[in-house]
Amino acid sequence: MQNDAGEIVDMYIPRKCSWTNRVLAANDFGAVQINVADIDPTTGTKLKTSSTFAISGFIRGHSEGDEALTALAKNA
């Protein structure tokens, strides 16, 4: 498919799990996408930016979603 500028672009870019890098299929109804606010390290206040994480239904089904989100948020 081409955009208005004539460049070739993909119609669909699949999301990937931020923890396992698995492709999130369209029928993965257990998958979630969570935005975590960025915090200023000196004042501790919320910034206007955020980090987005996608967690697959496989991880959530094995009760590892909290561990994955905690590790991802610490490293962000």
All heavy atoms as TSV, in Angstrom:
chain	resi	resn	atom	element	x	y	z
A	1	MET	N	N	0.845	-1.172	0.000
A	1	MET	CA	C	0.000	0.000	0.000
A	1	MET	C	C	0.892	1.236	0.000
A	1	MET	O	O	1.952	1.242	0.600
A	1	MET	CB	C	-0.901	0.001	1.234
A	1	MET	CG	C	-1.814	1.154	1.310
A	1	MET	SD	S	-2.885	0.980	2.740
A	1	MET	CE	C	-3.632	2.565	2.702
A	2	GLN	N	N	0.449	2.300	-0.639
A	2	GLN	CA	C	1.206	3.544	-0.705
A	2	GLN	C	C	0.453	4.659	0.008
A	2	GLN	O	O	-0.773	4.727	-0.038
A	2	GLN	CB	C	1.438	3.956	-2.161
A	2	GLN	CG	C	2.352	3.035	-2.920
A	2	GLN	CD	C	2.590	3.531	-4.333
A	2	GLN	OE1	O	1.921	4.445	-4.792
A	2	GLN	NE2	N	3.542	2.924	-5.009
A	3	ASN	N	N	1.214	5.542	0.653
A	3	ASN	CA	C	0.590	6.700	1.282
A	3	ASN	C	C	0.522	7.854	0.285
A	3	ASN	O	O	0.838	7.686	-0.891
A	3	ASN	CB	C	1.341	7.094	2.559
A	3	ASN	CG	C	2.775	7.477	2.293
A	3	ASN	OD1	O	3.205	7.603	1.156
A	3	ASN	ND2	N	3.529	7.653	3.364
A	4	ASP	N	N	0.113	9.026	0.736
A	4	ASP	CA	C	-0.046	10.180	-0.155
A	4	ASP	C	C	1.275	10.630	-0.770
A	4	ASP	O	O	1.290	11.202	-1.858
A	4	ASP	CB	C	-0.681	11.347	0.600
A	4	ASP	CG	C	-2.105	11.025	1.018
A	4	ASP	OD1	O	-2.726	10.149	0.368
A	4	ASP	OD2	O	-2.602	11.636	1.977
A	5	ALA	N	N	2.386	10.385	-0.076
A	5	ALA	CA	C	3.700	10.783	-0.584
A	5	ALA	C	C	4.267	9.763	-1.559
A	5	ALA	O	O	5.351	9.957	-2.095
A	5	ALA	CB	C	4.665	10.987	0.576
A	6	GLY	N	N	3.591	8.653	-1.787
A	6	GLY	CA	C	4.042	7.627	-2.709
A	6	GLY	C	C	4.981	6.607	-2.097
A	6	GLY	O	O	5.540	5.770	-2.794
A	7	GLU	N	N	5.149	6.632	-0.760
A	7	GLU	CA	C	6.026	5.682	-0.079
A	7	GLU	C	C	5.259	4.403	0.212
A	7	GLU	O	O	4.073	4.425	0.524
A	7	GLU	CB	C	6.536	6.291	1.224
A	7	GLU	CG	C	7.314	7.572	1.042
A	7	GLU	CD	C	7.571	8.268	2.361
A	7	GLU	OE1	O	6.904	7.936	3.369
A	7	GLU	OE2	O	8.436	9.156	2.386
A	8	ILE	N	N	5.960	3.273	0.128
A	8	ILE	CA	C	5.362	1.984	0.454
A	8	ILE	C	C	5.277	1.863	1.977
A	8	ILE	O	O	6.275	2.026	2.686
A	8	ILE	CB	C	6.195	0.825	-0.120
A	8	ILE	CG1	C	6.369	0.978	-1.633
A	8	ILE	CG2	C	5.598	-0.520	0.243
A	8	ILE	CD1	C	5.082	0.831	-2.417
A	9	VAL	N	N	4.089	1.588	2.493
A	9	VAL	CA	C	3.882	1.443	3.932
A	9	VAL	C	C	3.099	0.155	4.190
A	9	VAL	O	O	2.359	-0.329	3.332
A	9	VAL	CB	C	3.126	2.644	4.530
A	9	VAL	CG1	C	3.957	3.905	4.432
A	9	VAL	CG2	C	1.801	2.853	3.864
A	10	ASP	N	N	3.276	-0.396	5.380
A	10	ASP	CA	C	2.520	-1.578	5.781
A	10	ASP	C	C	1.145	-1.154	6.275
A	10	ASP	O	O	0.996	-0.132	6.943
A	10	ASP	CB	C	3.238	-2.328	6.898
A	10	ASP	CG	C	4.510	-2.998	6.425
A	10	ASP	OD1	O	4.561	-3.356	5.236
A	10	ASP	OD2	O	5.434	-3.154	7.241
A	11	MET	N	N	0.133	-1.960	5.970
A	11	MET	CA	C	-1.208	-1.653	6.435
A	11	MET	C	C	-1.376	-2.018	7.903
A	11	MET	O	O	-2.102	-1.368	8.631
A	11	MET	CB	C	-2.247	-2.400	5.603
A	11	MET	CG	C	-2.369	-1.880	4.198
A	11	MET	SD	S	-3.654	-2.719	3.274
A	11	MET	CE	C	-5.093	-2.293	4.208
A	12	TYR	N	N	-0.679	-3.058	8.344
A	12	TYR	CA	C	-0.859	-3.545	9.700
A	12	TYR	C	C	0.504	-3.890	10.276
A	12	TYR	O	O	1.255	-4.659	9.688
A	12	TYR	CB	C	-1.764	-4.775	9.694
A	12	TYR	CG	C	-1.894	-5.445	11.037
A	12	TYR	CD1	C	-2.605	-4.840	12.056
A	12	TYR	CD2	C	-1.297	-6.667	11.285
A	12	TYR	CE1	C	-2.729	-5.444	13.289
A	12	TYR	CE2	C	-1.419	-7.282	12.518
A	12	TYR	CZ	C	-2.134	-6.663	13.514
A	12	TYR	OH	O	-2.252	-7.252	14.733
A	13	ILE	N	N	0.830	-3.299	11.397
A	13	ILE	CA	C	2.062	-3.631	12.109
A	13	ILE	C	C	1.635	-4.290	13.418
A	13	ILE	O	O	1.036	-3.630	14.283
A	13	ILE	CB	C	2.912	-2.386	12.375
A	13	ILE	CG1	C	3.312	-1.743	11.052
A	13	ILE	CG2	C	4.139	-2.748	13.191
A	13	ILE	CD1	C	4.008	-0.429	11.189
A	14	PRO	N	N	1.899	-5.580	13.586
A	14	PRO	CA	C	1.427	-6.270	14.791
A	14	PRO	C	C	2.177	-5.803	16.036
A	14	PRO	O	O	3.348	-5.436	15.977
A	14	PRO	CB	C	1.706	-7.738	14.499
A	14	PRO	CG	C	2.786	-7.721	13.488
A	14	PRO	CD	C	2.612	-6.478	12.689
A	15	ARG	N	N	1.472	-5.806	17.162
A	15	ARG	CA	C	2.107	-5.479	18.438
A	15	ARG	C	C	2.883	-6.690	18.926
A	15	ARG	O	O	2.572	-7.824	18.584
A	15	ARG	CB	C	1.056	-5.106	19.479
A	15	ARG	CG	C	0.337	-3.840	19.182
A	15	ARG	CD	C	-0.610	-3.469	20.285
A	15	ARG	NE	N	-1.592	-4.523	20.486
A	15	ARG	CZ	C	-2.265	-4.727	21.610
A	15	ARG	NH1	N	-2.054	-3.951	22.638
A	15	ARG	NH2	N	-3.134	-5.695	21.711
A	16	LYS	N	N	3.893	-6.440	19.745
A	16	LYS	CA	C	4.674	-7.511	20.346
A	16	LYS	C	C	4.631	-7.348	21.851
A	16	LYS	O	O	4.575	-6.231	22.366
A	16	LYS	CB	C	6.119	-7.458	19.857
A	16	LYS	CG	C	6.261	-7.772	18.382
A	16	LYS	CD	C	7.692	-7.656	17.932
A	16	LYS	CE	C	8.409	-8.939	18.268
A	16	LYS	NZ	N	9.778	-8.951	17.770
A	17	CYS	N	N	4.683	-8.469	22.540
A	17	CYS	CA	C	4.732	-8.447	23.993
A	17	CYS	C	C	6.039	-7.789	24.422
A	17	CYS	O	O	7.114	-8.132	23.923
A	17	CYS	CB	C	4.632	-9.869	24.535
A	17	CYS	SG	S	4.758	-9.985	26.336
A	18	SER	N	N	5.968	-6.854	25.340
A	18	SER	CA	C	7.162	-6.152	25.788
A	18	SER	C	C	8.076	-7.039	26.618
A	18	SER	O	O	9.263	-6.770	26.741
A	18	SER	CB	C	6.758	-4.940	26.632
A	18	SER	OG	O	5.972	-4.059	25.879
A	19	TRP	N	N	7.554	-8.112	27.180
A	19	TRP	CA	C	8.331	-8.986	28.050
A	19	TRP	C	C	8.942	-10.157	27.278
A	19	TRP	O	O	10.105	-10.473	27.453
A	19	TRP	CB	C	7.420	-9.486	29.172
A	19	TRP	CG	C	8.088	-10.307	30.216
A	19	TRP	CD1	C	7.889	-11.629	30.459
A	19	TRP	CD2	C	9.047	-9.873	31.182
A	19	TRP	NE1	N	8.653	-12.043	31.510
A	19	TRP	CE2	C	9.381	-10.971	31.977
A	19	TRP	CE3	C	9.654	-8.657	31.452
A	19	TRP	CZ2	C	10.300	-10.904	33.021
A	19	TRP	CZ3	C	10.560	-8.594	32.486
A	19	TRP	CH2	C	10.869	-9.698	33.256
A	20	THR	N	N	8.177	-10.794	26.400
A	20	THR	CA	C	8.655	-11.989	25.706
A	20	THR	C	C	8.960	-11.759	24.232
A	20	THR	O	O	9.495	-12.648	23.579
A	20	THR	CB	C	7.612	-13.113	25.790
A	20	THR	OG1	O	6.414	-12.677	25.147
A	20	THR	CG2	C	7.331	-13.504	27.218
A	21	ASN	N	N	8.593	-10.614	23.694
A	21	ASN	CA	C	8.743	-10.292	22.266
A	21	ASN	C	C	7.928	-11.209	21.367
A	21	ASN	O	O	8.218	-11.339	20.183
A	21	ASN	CB	C	10.205	-10.290	21.833
A	21	ASN	CG	C	10.946	-9.107	22.374
A	21	ASN	OD1	O	10.379	-8.048	22.567
A	21	ASN	ND2	N	12.229	-9.282	22.630
A	22	ARG	N	N	6.897	-11.851	21.904
A	22	ARG	CA	C	5.976	-12.635	21.087
A	22	ARG	C	C	5.026	-11.699	20.366
A	22	ARG	O	O	4.619	-10.672	20.910
A	22	ARG	CB	C	5.122	-13.575	21.944
A	22	ARG	CG	C	5.847	-14.711	22.543
A	22	ARG	CD	C	4.864	-15.554	23.324
A	22	ARG	NE	N	5.529	-16.694	23.912
A	22	ARG	CZ	C	4.932	-17.828	24.170
A	22	ARG	NH1	N	3.651	-17.967	23.936
A	22	ARG	NH2	N	5.602	-18.832	24.688
A	23	VAL	N	N	4.654	-12.054	19.151
A	23	VAL	CA	C	3.675	-11.270	18.407
A	23	VAL	C	C	2.311	-11.488	19.042
A	23	VAL	O	O	1.909	-12.612	19.325
A	23	VAL	CB	C	3.670	-11.684	16.923
A	23	VAL	CG1	C	2.562	-10.973	16.173
A	23	VAL	CG2	C	5.009	-11.375	16.290
A	24	LEU	N	N	1.592	-10.391	19.282
A	24	LEU	CA	C	0.254	-10.482	19.851
A	24	LEU	C	C	-0.739	-10.656	18.713
A	24	LEU	O	O	-0.960	-9.751	17.918
A	24	LEU	CB	C	-0.085	-9.222	20.648
A	24	LEU	CG	C	0.815	-8.950	21.850
A	24	LEU	CD1	C	0.410	-7.658	22.511
A	24	LEU	CD2	C	0.777	-10.096	22.829
A	25	ALA	N	N	-1.324	-11.829	18.640
A	25	ALA	CA	C	-2.279	-12.137	17.577
A	25	ALA	C	C	-3.577	-11.358	17.792
A	25	ALA	O	O	-3.874	-10.886	18.894
A	25	ALA	CB	C	-2.565	-13.632	17.551
A	26	ALA	N	N	-4.342	-11.237	16.740
A	26	ALA	CA	C	-5.605	-10.496	16.822
A	26	ALA	C	C	-6.608	-11.195	17.739
A	26	ALA	O	O	-7.481	-10.543	18.300
A	26	ALA	CB	C	-6.199	-10.331	15.432
A	27	ASN	N	N	-6.486	-12.506	17.900
A	27	ASN	CA	C	-7.429	-13.230	18.742
A	27	ASN	C	C	-6.894	-13.464	20.155
A	27	ASN	O	O	-7.442	-14.274	20.892
A	27	ASN	CB	C	-7.803	-14.564	18.098
A	27	ASN	CG	C	-6.612	-15.475	17.899
A	27	ASN	OD1	O	-5.480	-15.079	18.124
A	27	ASN	ND2	N	-6.873	-16.697	17.465
A	28	ASP	N	N	-5.832	-12.764	20.554
A	28	ASP	CA	C	-5.310	-12.857	21.918
A	28	ASP	C	C	-6.092	-11.873	22.790
A	28	ASP	O	O	-5.696	-10.740	22.996
A	28	ASP	CB	C	-3.814	-12.537	21.949
A	28	ASP	CG	C	-3.186	-12.796	23.310
A	28	ASP	OD1	O	-3.923	-13.196	24.238
A	28	ASP	OD2	O	-1.969	-12.602	23.440
A	29	PHE	N	N	-7.232	-12.323	23.279
A	29	PHE	CA	C	-8.127	-11.452	24.029
A	29	PHE	C	C	-7.648	-11.205	25.452
A	29	PHE	O	O	-8.201	-10.374	26.156
A	29	PHE	CB	C	-9.547	-12.017	24.043
A	29	PHE	CG	C	-10.128	-12.138	22.668
A	29	PHE	CD1	C	-10.434	-13.368	22.121
A	29	PHE	CD2	C	-10.342	-11.013	21.898
A	29	PHE	CE1	C	-10.961	-13.487	20.848
A	29	PHE	CE2	C	-10.861	-11.115	20.625
A	29	PHE	CZ	C	-11.172	-12.348	20.098
A	30	GLY	N	N	-6.627	-11.926	25.896
A	30	GLY	CA	C	-6.080	-11.712	27.236
A	30	GLY	C	C	-4.958	-10.692	27.258
A	30	GLY	O	O	-4.473	-10.323	28.320
A	31	ALA	N	N	-4.534	-10.211	26.091
A	31	ALA	CA	C	-3.446	-9.247	26.012
A	31	ALA	C	C	-3.926	-7.866	26.433
A	31	ALA	O	O	-5.057	-7.485	26.172
A	31	ALA	CB	C	-2.881	-9.195	24.599
A	32	VAL	N	N	-3.044	-7.125	27.103
A	32	VAL	CA	C	-3.359	-5.767	27.528
A	32	VAL	C	C	-2.228	-4.832	27.125
A	32	VAL	O	O	-1.089	-5.250	26.944
A	32	VAL	CB	C	-3.584	-5.664	29.053
A	32	VAL	CG1	C	-4.815	-6.428	29.474
A	32	VAL	CG2	C	-2.375	-6.135	29.812
A	33	GLN	N	N	-2.565	-3.568	26.977
A	33	GLN	CA	C	-1.576	-2.528	26.720
A	33	GLN	C	C	-1.743	-1.489	27.814
A	33	GLN	O	O	-2.834	-0.958	28.020
A	33	GLN	CB	C	-1.788	-1.909	25.343
A	33	GLN	CG	C	-0.747	-0.882	24.994
A	33	GLN	CD	C	-0.836	-0.466	23.549
A	33	GLN	OE1	O	-1.197	-1.258	22.689
A	33	GLN	NE2	N	-0.505	0.775	23.280
A	34	ILE	N	N	-0.653	-1.210	28.534
A	34	ILE	CA	C	-0.712	-0.354	29.712
A	34	ILE	C	C	0.250	0.816	29.531
A	34	ILE	O	O	1.398	0.623	29.135
A	34	ILE	CB	C	-0.348	-1.152	30.984
A	34	ILE	CG1	C	-1.326	-2.309	31.165
A	34	ILE	CG2	C	-0.330	-0.255	32.211
A	34	ILE	CD1	C	-0.969	-3.261	32.268
A	35	ASN	N	N	-0.213	2.018	29.835
A	35	ASN	CA	C	0.639	3.207	29.842
A	35	ASN	C	C	1.036	3.500	31.281
A	35	ASN	O	O	0.174	3.630	32.159
A	35	ASN	CB	C	-0.091	4.415	29.258
A	35	ASN	CG	C	-0.348	4.257	27.785
A	35	ASN	OD1	O	0.403	3.614	27.084
A	35	ASN	ND2	N	-1.423	4.846	27.318
A	36	VAL	N	N	2.348	3.637	31.508
A	36	VAL	CA	C	2.881	3.939	32.832
A	36	VAL	C	C	3.505	5.324	32.767
A	36	VAL	O	O	4.362	5.585	31.928
A	36	VAL	CB	C	3.924	2.889	33.268
A	36	VAL	CG1	C	4.506	3.234	34.621
A	36	VAL	CG2	C	3.318	1.504	33.287
A	37	ALA	N	N	3.083	6.214	33.650
A	37	ALA	CA	C	3.575	7.592	33.645
A	37	ALA	C	C	5.052	7.630	34.035
A	37	ALA	O	O	5.500	6.873	34.901
A	37	ALA	CB	C	2.768	8.441	34.611
A	38	ASP	N	N	5.804	8.528	33.390
A	38	ASP	CA	C	7.201	8.739	33.746
A	38	ASP	C	C	7.262	9.688	34.937
A	38	ASP	O	O	6.472	10.622	35.056
A	38	ASP	CB	C	7.969	9.333	32.564
A	38	ASP	CG	C	8.066	8.359	31.402
A	38	ASP	OD1	O	8.079	7.138	31.647
A	38	ASP	OD2	O	8.137	8.819	30.251
A	39	ILE	N	N	8.234	9.435	35.828
A	39	ILE	CA	C	8.370	10.195	37.061
A	39	ILE	C	C	9.702	10.942	37.048
A	39	ILE	O	O	10.730	10.390	36.663
A	39	ILE	CB	C	8.326	9.260	38.294
A	39	ILE	CG1	C	7.040	8.431	38.298
A	39	ILE	CG2	C	8.486	10.023	39.591
A	39	ILE	CD1	C	5.794	9.228	38.465
A	40	ASP	N	N	9.684	12.195	37.484
A	40	ASP	CA	C	10.912	12.977	37.616
A	40	ASP	C	C	11.703	12.423	38.800
A	40	ASP	O	O	11.188	12.372	39.922
A	40	ASP	CB	C	10.567	14.451	37.839
A	40	ASP	CG	C	11.788	15.346	37.866
A	40	ASP	OD1	O	12.895	14.861	37.561
A	40	ASP	OD2	O	11.629	16.533	38.189
A	41	PRO	N	N	12.958	11.994	38.588
A	41	PRO	CA	C	13.706	11.367	39.680
A	41	PRO	C	C	14.065	12.320	40.819
A	41	PRO	O	O	14.259	11.880	41.958
A	41	PRO	CB	C	14.966	10.832	39.005
A	41	PRO	CG	C	15.067	11.519	37.708
A	41	PRO	CD	C	13.698	11.978	37.340
A	42	THR	N	N	14.148	13.610	40.563
A	42	THR	CA	C	14.534	14.534	41.632
A	42	THR	C	C	13.353	14.975	42.470
A	42	THR	O	O	13.441	15.024	43.699
A	42	THR	CB	C	15.234	15.784	41.041
A	42	THR	OG1	O	14.367	16.399	40.094
A	42	THR	CG2	C	16.529	15.397	40.360
A	43	THR	N	N	12.225	15.288	41.828
A	43	THR	CA	C	11.073	15.789	42.589
A	43	THR	C	C	10.030	14.723	42.884
A	43	THR	O	O	9.231	14.872	43.796
A	43	THR	CB	C	10.384	16.932	41.825
A	43	THR	OG1	O	9.910	16.429	40.572
A	43	THR	CG2	C	11.339	18.080	41.592
A	44	GLY	N	N	10.017	13.650	42.095
A	44	GLY	CA	C	9.035	12.595	42.309
A	44	GLY	C	C	7.674	12.902	41.730
A	44	GLY	O	O	6.701	12.202	42.030
A	45	THR	N	N	7.581	13.925	40.897
A	45	THR	CA	C	6.295	14.270	40.300
A	45	THR	C	C	6.157	13.628	38.927
A	45	THR	O	O	7.136	13.265	38.285
A	45	THR	CB	C	6.153	15.803	40.155
A	45	THR	OG1	O	7.234	16.288	39.354
A	45	THR	CG2	C	6.179	16.481	41.505
A	46	LYS	N	N	4.924	13.512	38.493
A	46	LYS	CA	C	4.623	12.899	37.199
A	46	LYS	C	C	4.984	13.850	36.070
A	46	LYS	O	O	4.700	15.031	36.115
A	46	LYS	CB	C	3.140	12.554	37.135
A	46	LYS	CG	C	2.689	11.921	35.859
A	46	LYS	CD	C	1.219	11.628	35.898
A	46	LYS	CE	C	0.357	12.460	35.035
A	46	LYS	NZ	N	0.723	12.845	33.746
A	47	LEU	N	N	5.640	13.297	35.032
A	47	LEU	CA	C	5.961	14.070	33.846
A	47	LEU	C	C	4.830	13.933	32.833
A	47	LEU	O	O	3.907	13.143	33.015
A	47	LEU	CB	C	7.279	13.593	33.245
A	47	LEU	CG	C	8.511	13.693	34.149
A	47	LEU	CD1	C	9.702	13.058	33.476
A	47	LEU	CD2	C	8.792	15.140	34.486
A	48	LYS	N	N	4.898	14.700	31.746
A	48	LYS	CA	C	3.858	14.632	30.724
A	48	LYS	C	C	4.048	13.458	29.778
A	48	LYS	O	O	3.197	13.217	28.934
A	48	LYS	CB	C	3.842	15.936	29.928
A	48	LYS	CG	C	3.392	17.116	30.740
A	48	LYS	CD	C	3.284	18.360	29.923
A	48	LYS	CE	C	2.803	19.502	30.789
A	48	LYS	NZ	N	2.651	20.732	30.020
A	49	THR	N	N	5.137	12.720	29.904
A	49	THR	CA	C	5.403	11.569	29.038
A	49	THR	C	C	5.030	10.277	29.751
A	49	THR	O	O	4.867	10.255	30.970
A	49	THR	CB	C	6.887	11.524	28.636
A	49	THR	OG1	O	7.686	11.440	29.821
A	49	THR	CG2	C	7.275	12.760	27.843
A	50	SER	N	N	4.899	9.222	28.962
A	50	SER	CA	C	4.591	7.910	29.542
A	50	SER	C	C	5.242	6.825	28.699
A	50	SER	O	O	5.610	7.044	27.552
A	50	SER	CB	C	3.081	7.687	29.618
A	50	SER	OG	O	2.535	7.660	28.320
A	51	SER	N	N	5.381	5.653	29.295
A	51	SER	CA	C	5.920	4.484	28.610
A	51	SER	C	C	4.778	3.502	28.382
A	51	SER	O	O	3.958	3.275	29.272
A	51	SER	CB	C	7.005	3.821	29.446
A	51	SER	OG	O	8.053	4.719	29.700
A	52	THR	N	N	4.723	2.926	27.196
A	52	THR	CA	C	3.654	1.990	26.857
A	52	THR	C	C	4.208	0.575	26.843
A	52	THR	O	O	5.239	0.312	26.223
A	52	THR	CB	C	3.066	2.330	25.480
A	52	THR	OG1	O	2.611	3.680	25.501
A	52	THR	CG2	C	1.908	1.417	25.146
A	53	PHE	N	N	3.523	-0.338	27.521
A	53	PHE	CA	C	3.918	-1.738	27.574
A	53	PHE	C	C	2.747	-2.607	27.143
A	53	PHE	O	O	1.608	-2.353	27.530
A	53	PHE	CB	C	4.347	-2.138	28.989
A	53	PHE	CG	C	5.467	-1.307	29.534
A	53	PHE	CD1	C	5.251	-0.420	30.567
A	53	PHE	CD2	C	6.739	-1.409	29.003
A	53	PHE	CE1	C	6.275	0.349	31.070
A	53	PHE	CE2	C	7.770	-0.648	29.493
A	53	PHE	CZ	C	7.538	0.237	30.528
A	54	ALA	N	N	3.036	-3.632	26.354
A	54	ALA	CA	C	2.031	-4.614	25.954
A	54	ALA	C	C	2.390	-5.945	26.601
A	54	ALA	O	O	3.538	-6.389	26.519
A	54	ALA	CB	C	1.995	-4.755	24.443
A	55	ILE	N	N	1.446	-6.560	27.267
A	55	ILE	CA	C	1.649	-7.844	27.947
A	55	ILE	C	C	0.723	-8.865	27.299
A	55	ILE	O	O	-0.478	-8.632	27.165
A	55	ILE	CB	C	1.344	-7.740	29.457
A	55	ILE	CG1	C	2.154	-6.610	30.106
A	55	ILE	CG2	C	1.606	-9.059	30.154
A	55	ILE	CD1	C	3.640	-6.834	30.119
A	56	SER	N	N	1.274	-10.004	26.902
A	56	SER	CA	C	0.494	-11.030	26.199
A	56	SER	C	C	-0.410	-11.789	27.171
A	56	SER	O	O	-0.175	-11.822	28.379
A	56	SER	CB	C	1.424	-12.007	25.487
A	56	SER	OG	O	2.157	-12.762	26.425
A	57	GLY	N	N	-1.425	-12.391	26.611
A	57	GLY	CA	C	-2.325	-13.214	27.400
A	57	GLY	C	C	-1.638	-14.438	27.963
A	57	GLY	O	O	-2.016	-14.948	29.017
A	58	PHE	N	N	-0.606	-14.925	27.283
A	58	PHE	CA	C	0.167	-16.074	27.779
A	58	PHE	C	C	0.828	-15.743	29.111
A	58	PHE	O	O	0.769	-16.527	30.056
A	58	PHE	CB	C	1.221	-16.461	26.736
A	58	PHE	CG	C	2.158	-17.542	27.188
A	58	PHE	CD1	C	1.776	-18.866	27.147
A	58	PHE	CD2	C	3.425	-17.224	27.643
A	58	PHE	CE1	C	2.647	-19.867	27.570
A	58	PHE	CE2	C	4.297	-18.212	28.056
A	58	PHE	CZ	C	3.909	-19.531	28.024
A	59	ILE	N	N	1.444	-14.577	29.198
A	59	ILE	CA	C	2.107	-14.158	30.437
A	59	ILE	C	C	1.074	-13.930	31.533
A	59	ILE	O	O	1.274	-14.343	32.678
A	59	ILE	CB	C	2.932	-12.876	30.195
A	59	ILE	CG1	C	4.074	-13.162	29.228
A	59	ILE	CG2	C	3.465	-12.301	31.492
A	59	ILE	CD1	C	5.077	-14.164	29.725
A	60	ARG	N	N	-0.021	-13.289	31.197
A	60	ARG	CA	C	-1.061	-13.039	32.191
A	60	ARG	C	C	-1.703	-14.342	32.648
A	60	ARG	O	O	-2.058	-14.488	33.819
A	60	ARG	CB	C	-2.122	-12.114	31.617
A	60	ARG	CG	C	-1.564	-10.718	31.336
A	60	ARG	CD	C	-2.635	-9.779	30.860
A	60	ARG	NE	N	-3.590	-9.555	31.938
A	60	ARG	CZ	C	-4.898	-9.465	31.750
A	60	ARG	NH1	N	-5.415	-9.584	30.540
A	60	ARG	NH2	N	-5.693	-9.265	32.762
A	61	GLY	N	N	-1.833	-15.301	31.736
A	61	GLY	CA	C	-2.420	-16.587	32.082
A	61	GLY	C	C	-1.561	-17.405	33.021
A	61	GLY	O	O	-2.064	-18.238	33.780
A	62	HIS	N	N	-0.250	-17.180	32.998
A	62	HIS	CA	C	0.661	-17.881	33.891
A	62	HIS	C	C	0.967	-17.063	35.143
A	62	HIS	O	O	1.933	-17.341	35.859
A	62	HIS	CB	C	1.964	-18.220	33.162
A	62	HIS	CG	C	1.829	-19.381	32.240
A	62	HIS	ND1	N	1.424	-19.234	30.926
A	62	HIS	CD2	C	2.009	-20.704	32.426
A	62	HIS	CE1	C	1.381	-20.421	30.359
A	62	HIS	NE2	N	1.731	-21.336	31.251
A	63	SER	N	N	0.168	-16.035	35.408
A	63	SER	CA	C	0.273	-15.183	36.597
A	63	SER	C	C	1.647	-14.544	36.731
A	63	SER	O	O	2.188	-14.419	37.826
A	63	SER	CB	C	-0.054	-15.988	37.867
A	63	SER	OG	O	-1.336	-16.530	37.782
A	64	GLU	N	N	2.228	-14.125	35.603
A	64	GLU	CA	C	3.526	-13.468	35.626
A	64	GLU	C	C	3.430	-12.027	35.134
A	64	GLU	O	O	4.449	-11.370	34.919
A	64	GLU	CB	C	4.518	-14.242	34.759
A	64	GLU	CG	C	4.808	-15.632	35.267
A	64	GLU	CD	C	5.719	-16.422	34.344
A	64	GLU	OE1	O	6.148	-15.865	33.322
A	64	GLU	OE2	O	5.986	-17.583	34.657
A	65	GLY	N	N	2.216	-11.529	34.966
A	65	GLY	CA	C	2.024	-10.190	34.453
A	65	GLY	C	C	2.549	-9.116	35.389
A	65	GLY	O	O	3.135	-8.124	34.948
A	66	ASP	N	N	2.350	-9.303	36.703
A	66	ASP	CA	C	2.828	-8.299	37.656
A	66	ASP	C	C	4.344	-8.252	37.698
A	66	ASP	O	O	4.948	-7.180	37.769
A	66	ASP	CB	C	2.247	-8.566	39.046
A	66	ASP	CG	C	2.572	-9.951	39.577
A	66	ASP	OD1	O	2.944	-10.826	38.772
A	66	ASP	OD2	O	2.449	-10.162	40.791
A	67	GLU	N	N	4.987	-9.420	37.611
A	67	GLU	CA	C	6.451	-9.463	37.595
A	67	GLU	C	C	6.999	-8.791	36.338
A	67	GLU	O	O	7.960	-8.015	36.397
A	67	GLU	CB	C	6.931	-10.913	37.649
A	67	GLU	CG	C	8.428	-11.070	37.538
A	67	GLU	CD	C	8.851	-12.525	37.429
A	67	GLU	OE1	O	7.991	-13.421	37.502
A	67	GLU	OE2	O	10.056	-12.750	37.257
A	68	ALA	N	N	6.369	-9.072	35.201
A	68	ALA	CA	C	6.814	-8.493	33.935
A	68	ALA	C	C	6.643	-6.985	33.937
A	68	ALA	O	O	7.565	-6.248	33.556
A	68	ALA	CB	C	6.026	-9.115	32.782
A	69	LEU	N	N	5.493	-6.495	34.376
A	69	LEU	CA	C	5.243	-5.066	34.369
A	69	LEU	C	C	6.160	-4.336	35.338
A	69	LEU	O	O	6.660	-3.246	35.039
A	69	LEU	CB	C	3.778	-4.781	34.705
A	69	LEU	CG	C	3.328	-3.344	34.553
A	69	LEU	CD1	C	3.524	-2.862	33.113
A	69	LEU	CD2	C	1.894	-3.191	34.963
A	70	THR	N	N	6.429	-4.925	36.493
A	70	THR	CA	C	7.336	-4.306	37.458
A	70	THR	C	C	8.745	-4.192	36.901
A	70	THR	O	O	9.383	-3.139	36.995
A	70	THR	CB	C	7.358	-5.122	38.767
A	70	THR	OG1	O	6.036	-5.200	39.293
A	70	THR	CG2	C	8.280	-4.492	39.797
A	71	ALA	N	N	9.235	-5.255	36.284
A	71	ALA	CA	C	10.588	-5.225	35.715
A	71	ALA	C	C	10.682	-4.249	34.547
A	71	ALA	O	O	11.671	-3.523	34.414
A	71	ALA	CB	C	10.990	-6.623	35.269
A	72	LEU	N	N	9.658	-4.212	33.695
A	72	LEU	CA	C	9.663	-3.299	32.564
A	72	LEU	C	C	9.611	-1.842	33.034
A	72	LEU	O	O	10.306	-0.979	32.481
A	72	LEU	CB	C	8.480	-3.593	31.647
A	72	LEU	CG	C	8.576	-4.881	30.835
A	72	LEU	CD1	C	7.231	-5.200	30.188
A	72	LEU	CD2	C	9.662	-4.780	29.793
A	73	ALA	N	N	8.819	-1.564	34.043
A	73	ALA	CA	C	8.701	-0.188	34.537
A	73	ALA	C	C	9.987	0.270	35.208
A	73	ALA	O	O	10.375	1.436	35.101
A	73	ALA	CB	C	7.526	-0.081	35.497
A	74	LYS	N	N	10.681	-0.631	35.910
A	74	LYS	CA	C	11.947	-0.265	36.543
A	74	LYS	C	C	13.016	0.043	35.511
A	74	LYS	O	O	13.850	0.917	35.711
A	74	LYS	CB	C	12.429	-1.394	37.451
A	74	LYS	CG	C	11.722	-1.471	38.768
A	74	LYS	CD	C	12.326	-2.538	39.631
A	74	LYS	CE	C	11.609	-2.651	40.957
A	74	LYS	NZ	N	12.179	-3.715	41.801
A	75	ASN	N	N	13.015	-0.683	34.395
A	75	ASN	CA	C	14.042	-0.501	33.375
A	75	ASN	C	C	13.729	0.630	32.403
A	75	ASN	O	O	14.576	1.015	31.622
A	75	ASN	CB	C	14.244	-1.796	32.575
A	75	ASN	CG	C	14.809	-2.890	33.450
A	75	ASN	OD1	O	15.472	-2.626	34.428
A	75	ASN	ND2	N	14.535	-4.123	33.079
A	76	ALA	N	N	12.509	1.152	32.439
A	76	ALA	CA	C	12.114	2.198	31.488
A	76	ALA	C	C	12.705	3.542	31.838
A	76	ALA	O	O	13.103	3.859	32.879
A	76	ALA	CB	C	10.605	2.309	31.429
